């Protein structure tokens, strides 16, 4: 009976060590190329609130989110501003600023 308990403890220890090692090797790389998620905002977009909520729910990993105002309503603009306040990696810009923002972001 003692041998079974010892064998079980050894097996659990080996599994725990494998999990810890795999967690450390699966950490994100420091030198990955920059990337950004771009979300356009149009006044006639009926699904904008759902898309913004989806980004809020799925944005648990840190990534750059660029919300571009093409013709946002006052309500959409306010939602975007609140989103940017809560997410330091997000920006809300006009479509005229998009090229300059990309230039700053992708040049190293």
N, C-alpha and C positions, 0 to 999 in steps of 0.2 A: 504494500500500500504506500509506503514511504517513497519507493522508487517511482511510482506513478505521479505523486505530488511533485517530486523533484524534477522529473521529466517535463511535466506541465509547466513548472516555473521556468525552466530553461527555455522551453519553446516560446513562452510569453516574453521572456527577456530578449530573445533573438528577434522576435517580431517588433518589439519596441525599439530596438537598436536600428533595425532596417527602416522603420518609419521616421525616426529622427534623422538618419542620414539622408533619406530621400527628401525630407523637408528642406534641409540645408542646401542640397544640390538643385532644388527646383526654385530657389529664390530668383527674382528677376535679375537680368544682367545689368550692369551699370552702364555699359556702353552700347545700348540699343539705339537705333536710329530714331530721331524724333518723329512723332506722329501726332495728328490732331483729329478730333471728330468735329465736323462742321454741320451745323443745323440751321438751315435758312428759315426765316420767319416771314410769312406772307399774310396779309390781312384776310384773305379769303380761305385760309387754311382752317378747315373745320376740325381737324384732328391735332391741332397744335398742343392743346393742353395734355392730351394723352401721350403725345410724343415726348413732351417735356417731363411728364411724370415717369415715363419709361426710362429716360436718361437719369432721372433722380434715383430710381430704384436700382438700375443696373450699373451705375457709375461708382461702384465700391472701389474699384481699382483706380489709382490716380492716373488720369490722362487729361490732356488738354482739350477743352471743349470750347469751340468758337461758335457763338450764336450770332448769326448775321441778320441784321434788320434790312429787309428789302422793302416792306410796306406794312410794318407792324401796327396794330391798333394800340390805343393807349393801354388797354387791359393786357395785351400781350407784352408790351414793353415793360409794364410793371412786374409781370410774372418773371420776365427775363432778368430784370434788375434784382429781384429777390433771390433768384436762383444763383446769380453771380455773387451776391453777398454771402450766401451760404457755402459756395464752392470756390475756394481760392484759385483753382486751376481753370476756371471758366472766365470768358470775356464776352461782353455783348457789344458788338461794333456795328457800324453802318456798312453797307456794301462798298462804299468808297474807300473805307479803311482796310478792306480785306487784303488787297495786294501788299500794302505796307506791313500789315500784321504777319502775313506769311513770310515776307522778307526777313523780318526780325526773328521770327520763330525758327526758320529753317537754316539760317546762316549761323555758322559756329564761330 
